């Protein structure tokens, strides 16, 4: 299966710990990730490697359900999780101090389901759509934290 990566970043006027705490709350992700419709069964409640949850994601009209697992929780520098079923992907958030507060970087590496390629005619079109979605995610986080 084809794989792709997208990365986006934003400067946020808040310290890295505040941004980290906001992003790594699994249930909150439905408020800032377009298409993410459900997070359930988060276990354990505390963010840590091995934390798991179930998700439902509308990937441009193709609904994907599965399980996710936190693979790195290094406050306030890095938070990463994988979708281990449904549509395999790795989401890595980096929180770097900068003069504005925090430079948030989101990198998503994902497998491209062949049925989506057929729907959108080309891998480059789908990759551009995913880059736009990643940009919206970091913009949403910035807006929600800065108010």
LINVEN-V866888 format. One line per field, one symbol per residue. ss: DSSP state (~ for helix, > for strand, _ for the rest). burial: 1 if it has 24 or more other ideal C-beta (glycine too) atoms within 12 Angstrom, else 0. Layout:
ss->???
burial->???
This chain:
ss->_>>>>>>>>>>>___~~~~~~~~__~~~~~~~___>>>>>>>>________>>>>>>>>__>>>>>>>>>>>>>___>>>>>>_____>>>>>>>>>>__>>>>>>>>>>>>_~~~~~~~__~~~~~~~~~~~~~~~~~~~~~~~~_
burial->000101111111010101110111111010011111011001000010001111111011000101111111101111111110011111111110000011111111111110010000000001101100111011111101100
